[in-house]
Amino acid sequence: MHAYRTHTCGELRASHVGETVKLSGWLHRRRDHGGVMFIDLRDHYGLTQVVFNPGAPGFETVERLRTESVLSIEGKIVARDASLVNANLGTGEIEMVAGAVDVLSEAAELPLPVFGEPDYPEDIRLKHRYLDLRRETLHKNMILRSNVITSLRQRMVAEGFTEYQTPILTASSPEGARDFLVPSRIHPGEFYALPQAPQQFKQLLMVSGFDRYFQIAPCFRDEDARADRSPGEFYQLDIEMSFVTQEDVFNAIEPVLRGVFEEFADWDGKGRTVPDEPFVHIPFAEAMLKYGSDKPDLRNPIIICDVSDIATREDVTLGVFKKIVDGGGIVRAIPAPNTAEQPRSFFDKMDAWAKKEMQAPGLGYIRFVEDDGKLTGTGPIAKFFAPEALAALAETAGVKAGDALFFSAGDKTNAVKLAGAARTRIGEELDLIEPGIFRFCWIIDFPMYEWDEDNKKVDFSHNPFSMPQGGMEKLLAADTVEKQLDIKAYQYDIVCNGIELSSGAIRNHRPDLMLKAFELAGYGPEVVEEKFGGMLNAFRYGAPPHGGIAPGVDRIVMLLAEVENLRDVILFPMNQQARDLLMGAPSPVDDKQLKELNIRLAPQAKA
């Protein structure tokens, strides 16, 4: 017999009854039933119930052990009584009658429990992550992650992509986030950087004559933590393709993402679906109008509309709306279906939310009701709208008697933001979010440039290396700020259930176009040559048209696992302060190491 196990703790079934086996695992739970002791023995694969009869070898030993001690137990498999079968457990038809017991490792008092998975402070969980990972929920999440990555890799290969590995130590590059810097010992005063993404390398691979690249790539960014963003590092399915249009990228990636989500839609019995239809294509401007976000959750049926023209009609006397529109602002209407009969408290709560959470002046509303066969409105601002104006609002917003409209008014940026947040809030409050489904969309036609209010100049809005729609002709014709802001790029995002999985673009592979694009954003050729000279020079020796995308692996798993925090799908994450509490990183280093790296620490100000 094997030294530790003949079977795993999740393997035994009714067909094994009568066999003598050996199992090894952790003491998950112990129960004493009138002198007979039951334990659940757990390993990576599952649980097996073990029975210790009075006087059985090891009875007293196991009775005194703390949970999470590691045991090896030899015993006979017997069938459970029909009334005691556990249908929720793979091994629920059998149990082991314990014979010989060997204590492989005795556990000390636990800093956090494993059984039952009670809520525990996150810092304690992260400090003792090896215990946290023994919990069933978290353990399953990590297995899911591994399976998702395997599926992604297999699907990419099946689509004709080849996996390549790009450098981890590279040069610092201004790609939007702070770099993690690595000092060079043999080059005093110089630093490597950990890659924010393999962006330049994967483009250089296309210039090098490779065609369809992918990589499950680690990315490093020194940025603050958020629920959907892990500080320090994350992984993405990095993709690049040569001789492709935007549609070619979509056609290559859609089957991969659809396939993965279909494969794991029923993970853990969740019973979710992916609609059997192409991913919707939504221009950026349309997304911001209809959904108030470039990451729309299409499970929410609410559609926002612009009512600025109605707000300025002569038969509308609401001065604050007119003043906002006259000043260049907008008015957006957000339908709230079947809420006209809601108590006043519902509307007051929405208004209070807008003021407190969104720092908005408020959220006006009109309730639409039928009065003597005619559509009319009630609420604080309804009196400012003539019947014809109310009818125009109802027609534009697609509402009827029994519905309500909320209004977001102000400068375009803030009004759009509030409208989008209100749409989400109303959808959640009214339970309108479609359950058990993954709805994808492509956001396309991003603006190439945006107005930088702080510096009073035009700057890139998204990826500076994207190909502008209309090419050089469009760039040369952009002799005013308005025309520059009107330029769109071949940039796109893939969004699922309101979560941005990835940004991508068809790249600007022509040096003349790149220099002109940067020039419009106020960057001279010397800046481009200095910052991106390696890639620019490569393009001068023959570069194919190419494009790509990089869906976030962590976010994919987060959606499939239905968790709200990325740390629940990452094996050993940092905390919100970007500290690894388990390994104690970052940590000071001694003077000898600093001297080898030619580094002297700056004096720290006294608290």
LUMBA-815360 format. One line per field, with one value per residue (C-alpha): x, y, z. Coordinates in steps of 0.001 Angstrom, whole numbers, plus 500000, padded with zeros to 6 digits. Layout:
N
c1: c(X:...)
c2: c(Y:...)
c3: c(Z:...)
This chain:
607
c1: c(500000:501149:502881:500226:497172:495558:492748:491934:489322:486969:487305:485515:482048:479607:481652:484528:482477:484368:487810:490589:492080:494382:493530:495602:494400:493494:491209:488400:485770:485203:481890:481325:478095:477787:481252:481445:483618:483137:485659:485696:489040:489755:492245:492378:489784:487044:485856:485450:483680:485704:484150:486147:484472:485333:488650:489704:493430:494202:490824:492328:495018:492550:490193:492842:494132:493206:491417:493672:496132:497294:496480:496984:494249:493872:490421:487533:484899:481287:477968:476034:472518:470078:468743:472261:473340:474610:473500:475490:478782:480490:481486:478121:477109:480048:482206:485483:485722:489090:491867:495500:496128:499346:499668:501723:501601:499923:498311:498798:495905:494531:494629:491459:489026:488755:485515:482396:484298:483081:483842:487272:489346:491028:494482:494409:493242:496022:498712:497722:496717:497711:494845:492489:493130:492065:488533:486251:485018:488443:489968:487345:487952:491627:490849:488404:491144:493536:490875:489946:493594:493941:490778:491952:495296:493730:491207:493896:496003:492913:492370:495848:497726:501225:502366:505548:507190:508247:510779:509999:512947:512578:512825:510647:507887:505151:502129:499650:500581:503639:506394:507935:511658:514478:517963:520851:523930:526268:524963:525097:522291:520255:517048:515028:511261:508753:506413:503036:502034:503924:502548:505676:507130:504052:503996:507680:506884:504550:507303:509591:507382:505360:501644:499319:500809:499333:500602:499116:501136:501969:501654:503021:501623:502297:498728:496173:493990:490312:487825:488355:492061:494876:497816:501190:500504:497777:497475:496004:495405:497712:496975:498344:497649:499196:497380:494047:491176:489157:486544:489237:490242:486606:486056:489146:488510:484735:484757:487461:485630:482225:483603:485212:482101:479884:482227:482092:478593:477300:480383:479414:475839:475192:473190:474063:473885:475562:473106:473603:474015:476920:478348:476661:478760:478076:479838:481374:479101:476001:477150:477651:474212:472113:473918:475926:479042:481540:481137:477400:475662:473252:471371:469762:466949:466892:467866:468863:467889:468823:466011:468023:465898:462686:464049:464539:461076:458953:456296:458859:459461:462062:464708:467537:467360:467303:470276:472276:471608:472247:475607:476623:475323:472868:469767:469444:466323:466499:463296:462136:459446:456364:457378:454649:452869:456017:455916:457545:460339:461588:462158:463575:466036:467231:467657:469603:471825:472620:473576:475622:477235:477529:478008:475264:472813:470000:467944:464689:461815:458353:455784:453577:449940:446732:444114:440761:442301:445171:448828:449908:452736:453152:456118:458142:459082:456091:454323:457046:456170:453112:451024:452574:456076:455199:453948:457213:459208:457189:457590:461342:462023:459599:457650:453943:451441:452725:456392:458651:461567:464595:466678:470419:471414:474752:477953:478308:480860:479013:475523:476515:478237:475205:472795:474848:475092:471360:470549:472507:470976:467402:468009:469230:466531:463756:465372:465529:468968:468536:469810:471904:473282:476502:475867:478844:479343:482093:482498:483931:484786:486518:487615:491307:491687:490052:490292:492661:491008:493925:496506:494080:495186:494196:495635:495184:492003:492899:495848:498290:499458:496033:495379:493207:490146:490660:494451:496792:494120:491996:494974:496076:492559:492267:493289:490967:490401:486858:488130:490813:488249:486100:488767:487904:490348:490278:490054:487679:486769:485150:482623:480657:477882:479224:482825:485511:487492:489910:490923:492424:493215:494391:497886:499402:502196:503355:506065:504734:501224:502517:504574:501609:499233:501584:502081:498340:498540:501395:504325:507184:509150:512042:509720:508427:511945:513164:510281:509409:512449:512882:509433:509434:512713:511359:508405:510824:512028:508709:505845:502651:499241:498484:496157:495307:493613:494356:491389:492072:492324:491617:488437:487230:487605:486002:482898:482708:483220:480690:482920:483225:486904:489842:491678:489206:490530:494263:496367:498587:497338:498515:496250:494781:497994:499967:501599:502157:501338:502305:505849:506395:506912:507936:510679:513835:517143:520492:523177:525353:522648:522030:525738:525956:523157:524748:521655:521530:518173:516884:516422:512877:511016:510263:506618)
c2: c(500000:503522:505429:508154:507378:504916:507320:511012:512326:513142:509891:507141:505962:503123:500915:501030:499525:496679:497913:498775:502115:504795:508511:511553:515070:517779:517332:519577:519007:516705:515588:513378:511337:509390:507946:507478:510160:511388:513496:515034:514441:517006:517285:519206:516901:516782:515385:511902:511133:508914:507016:506261:503653:503554:501845:502307:502895:506582:507515:509388:510957:512355:513444:515790:517167:520631:520992:521430:518839:516531:512816:509606:507058:503455:501937:500066:501669:500986:502175:504798:504049:505345:507950:509296:509681:513221:514013:517284:515453:513373:510836:511122:507481:506030:506502:505097:503074:504120:501670:502781:506518:508407:512080:513672:517233:518636:522073:524849:527081:528670:532462:532097:529242:527240:525348:527427:530330:533036:536655:537624:540822:540886:541675:538525:536490:537859:537400:533748:533260:529559:529041:531331:529306:526116:527538:525833:528977:530504:527136:526605:530110:529329:526058:527978:530480:527722:526056:529367:530040:526534:527058:530442:529003:526038:528246:530698:527885:526502:529962:529808:531935:531121:531842:533893:535251:538888:540433:541190:543553:546384:550166:552711:553930:556549:554252:555825:554405:554557:552085:549723:550451:547936:549385:548035:546900:546897:550193:552633:555174:553376:551415:548733:548832:546034:546156:547849:545629:543944:546644:547638:544134:542584:545272:544652:540955:541901:544030:540993:538983:536959:536902:535836:536298:535661:535437:535057:538084:539494:543281:545588:548992:551079:552278:552422:549444:549209:546374:545572:546402:544635:546822:545763:543058:541492:539122:539656:537578:539623:539402:540952:540187:541305:542410:542832:545265:546019:543455:540787:541286:541020:537857:536210:537105:536759:532945:532726:534860:533426:529886:530450:532034:529297:526636:528026:529530:526648:526545:525565:525007:528685:527951:531100:531582:533493:534699:532969:536193:538382:540836:544208:547039:550396:553629:555501:558541:556324:554498:557758:558988:555864:554361:557224:555063:553513:550318:549720:546884:545628:543497:546765:547670:551410:553726:557335:560058:563679:566166:569394:570604:569985:571712:574928:575020:578092:576047:574904:577436:575641:578355:576217:573811:576659:578313:575082:574445:578078:577766:574767:572083:569243:567661:563888:561908:558498:556409:554625:552166:551486:553865:556514:554843:554544:556483:559877:558300:556402:559648:561446:558583:558896:562655:562195:559598:562000:564748:562593:559961:561894:565426:566576:569457:566904:564600:566144:563888:563762:561013:560314:559499:559313:561940:561728:559809:562268:561862:564309:564703:565096:565908:568988:570090:568791:572161:573789:571647:572347:569296:569329:569403:566523:564565:565302:564080:560882:560200:560926:558829:556042:556278:555919:556508:554719:555484:558266:560245:561401:564282:564859:568394:570209:570362:567419:565477:565608:565230:562118:560635:561238:559874:556688:556170:556886:554339:551714:552715:552636:549281:547809:549434:548173:544757:545247:543671:540513:537576:534598:535943:537354:540190:541369:544416:546120:549849:551340:554705:556209:559814:560065:563225:564981:568450:568645:571303:571554:572281:573935:571750:568801:565467:561783:560374:556691:554927:557277:554454:553913:554437:557511:556920:558779:558481:561312:563155:563539:564646:567258:568663:569062:572739:573667:572248:571239:569257:567600:566540:565164:562633:559063:556220:552517:551855:549472:548007:544682:544953:542255:543066:546555:545393:546472:543351:544977:547850:547335:549104:548903:550351:553333:551561:554498:556829:559875:559308:558752:561940:563937:562402:563313:566783:567512:566574:568999:566562:567432:564833:565020:563834:560905:559949:560058:558119:555662:555708:551943:551237:554240:553132:549619:550999:552721:549351:547977:547419:545528:546916:545278:545397:543634:543525:542249:540966:540936:537367:538415:540247:537311:534997:537578:537636:533850:533382:536156:537921:541669:541823:540739:539553:536657:535247:535858:533355:535712:539282:542447:544442:547825:549507:547440:545332:541603:540740:537082:537598:541022:542989:545685:545545:547498:546182:546436:549005:546433:545770:549484:550123:547388:549156:552594:553834:556191:556651:560176:561290:560698:563608:563092:562623)
c3: c(500000:499186:501977:502021:499911:497568:496693:497062:499479:496627:494722:496678:495617:496328:493966:496495:499356:500997:499939:502358:501370:502660:502585:503519:504120:506558:509572:508336:511023:513997:515568:518636:518590:521846:521878:518129:516507:512958:511106:507645:505989:503242:500414:497148:495592:498205:501559:502949:506212:508534:511464:514614:516762:520476:520989:517364:516800:516945:518503:521418:519234:516710:519506:520936:517624:516423:513120:510052:511356:508551:508865:506974:507722:506649:506816:505223:503003:503993:502606:504511:505644:503003:505432:505976:502338:501603:498041:498072:498521:495835:498490:500248:499696:501650:504708:505934:509142:510554:511283:511529:511877:511256:512251:509486:510801:513900:513533:516052:517114:513950:513419:511302:510830:507637:508239:507717:506123:508509:507618:508836:508531:505138:506509:508683:505699:503478:506138:506445:502815:502901:505380:503479:500328:502087:502331:499838:498061:497523:496629:493926:492578:492047:490293:488104:487288:486249:484107:482445:481543:480122:478069:476787:475759:473940:472144:471009:469580:467833:466271:464735:467288:468557:472111:472588:475735:475921:478361:481988:482397:479926:479550:481293:478988:479427:478941:481312:484709:486971:486272:488768:488464:488960:489615:487564:489504:486504:485108:488037:488107:485450:485842:484151:484347:484701:481669:482149:479225:476381:474058:472208:472159:470603:467924:467280:466874:464026:462484:462885:460557:463049:462367:465179:468661:472067:475621:479092:480064:483493:483628:486302:487202:490266:490769:493532:494324:493380:493636:489941:489882:491659:492760:491483:488936:486864:483913:480483:477387:475178:471445:468258:464580:461281:458125:459872:460029:463116:462056:461674:465308:466408:464380:465876:469512:469784:469495:472173:474724:473864:474112:477513:478980:477532:478916:482441:482409:484528:486777:490317:489139:488471:485332:483364:479596:476776:474098:470758:468825:467646:470151:469720:468229:469921:468882:471808:471342:471327:474464:476332:475231:475789:478773:480286:480182:477794:479861:479499:481284:478625:481140:482239:479800:480661:477782:478505:476052:475455:476084:475861:472930:474843:477951:475963:474341:474855:476651:479218:481994:484082:484180:485572:482595:480098:481785:481707:478012:477058:478824:476704:479065:478453:479956:479973:480901:482588:482496:485631:484455:486589:489372:489160:492059:494153:497435:497618:499660:496569:494686:497715:498211:494616:495028:498275:496597:493752:496185:498556:496344:493079:494500:492128:492782:492709:490525:489349:488275:486701:487296:484309:485037:483092:483941:482222:479331:478901:479796:482455:484911:488632:490824:491777:488233:486243:486534:484433:481396:479295:478248:474777:476280:478591:475601:473774:476792:476967:473241:473230:476334:475405:478664:479349:482123:485207:484455:485689:484317:486261:484896:484911:483915:483840:481845:479499:481536:484842:483382:481448:484512:486737:484118:483755:487500:487913:485197:487118:490444:489117:487446:490729:492878:490597:490109:486338:485807:483735:485842:484817:481563:480105:477645:475616:473446:471497:472074:468887:467313:470330:469846:469037:471111:474034:475546:478506:480651:483087:480409:477971:475085:472947:474089:473350:474845:474741:473101:471328:469036:467476:463792:463206:461064:457801:458020:457112:455138:458268:460382:457846:457590:461373:461505:464391:467857:466862:463877:465989:468590:465782:464710:465636:466043:465328:469059:470728:474097:474878:477718:479568:482048:482636:483170:480712:479884:477503:475285:471871:468632:465099:465448:463740:461869:459732:461123:459249:460586:464101:464117:462809:465352:468190:466721:466984:470658:471205:471140:468801:466795:469275:472082:470029:468962:472551:474123:471365:469109:469154:467801:465460:463881:463484:461547:459151:457923:456792:459192:458384:459315:462649:465620:468796:472147:475657:477731:481457:482773:486360:485336:483237:486219:488517:486307:486058:489797:490560:493041:493472:494401:492269:495371:495516:492222:492764:494674:496666:496259:497904:500182:499304:500439:497912:500630:500490:504095:503692:502385:503910:500705:500126:502730:503574:502288:503995:503227:501454:498846:498366:497912:495257:493390:493814:495657:498635:500336:500747:504368:505587:507108:510794:511647)
